[in-house]
């Protein structure tokens, strides 16, 4: 199975928590692993935060530096960085924690 990174785009990393790797969907050669997570929307529902409120912003994704992001991501040795780590640990490594 090939490795593909799925992203959760959010305004703050504290909103996404309790990432869990689920069962394989499909066969071992071309299937996908399901991933579930909790996403804090309301005050008191965000991991580590009690007074933050949900805010909504509009982003212009057309102006993103996708070439730069691809170069940055290709420059990492993900096999070594993620070796032996669970999905939550991999997420934290990705965020640089």
N, C-alpha and C positions, 0 to 999 in steps of 0.2 A: 504494500500500500504506500502511496506517496504521501509526503507530509505537506499539509497546507495549513496556513495560519488563518484563523477566522478572527476578525476584529470586532470589538464592541466599541462603537464610537460614543463617547460620553463627555460631558463637560468637566467631570472630575473623577479621578480614580477611586475615590471613596464610595462612589455610588454603586460600583460593581464589586460583589463579594461572594464568597462561598461558591467558587467555580468547582464544578464536578464533571469528570469524564464519565459518560454513560456507555451504553452498549453500542456495538458495531451495527450500523445500518447497511445491509447488503453483504456481499461476500468479502473475504479477507483481501482479495486482490484489488478491488475497485470500490469497496465500501467506504462509508464515512463514520466517524465516531461522533456520537451525539455529545453535546456539551450543554450543561445547564448552569445557571447562575442566578443570584438574587440581585435585584436592581432597586436601590432606594429612591423613592419618589417624594415622600412627604417628610416633614420635620420629625425627627425622632426615629425615622426609618432608615437612616443612613448610617452605615457602620462607622462608629467613632464620632458621630456628630449628633447633636440634639437640637440645635437651633437653625439649621439650614433649611431653607424652603426651596421647593422645585422652581426653577426658572426656565424659561423657554427662550432660545435664541435662534435666529436664522443665520445659517452659515453658507458662504458661497464656496461650495466644494469644487467648482470649476477652477478656482484660483489656487488650489493646493499644489504643492511642489511634489508631485507624485514621482517624478524622475529622481529627485533627491531622496525621497523616502525609500524607493527601490534600491538605490545605491547603498544607502545606509544599512538596509535589511540584508542585502546580498553580502555586505562586508563582514557579517557576523558568522561565527562558527556555531550555528544553532545546534548541531548534533552534540558538540561538546558541552555547550552551555546548558542544554536541556537533559543531558544524560542522567538518568536515574531520578529525575524530578517528576512530581505529580503535576496535574493540570494547574492547581493553585500556585505552586512554586514556579511553574513555567510562566504564568501570567505575571508574577512578581518580578521574575528575571527580565521579561519583556519590558516592563515598566521601569526597570532599573533600580528596583528597591533592594 
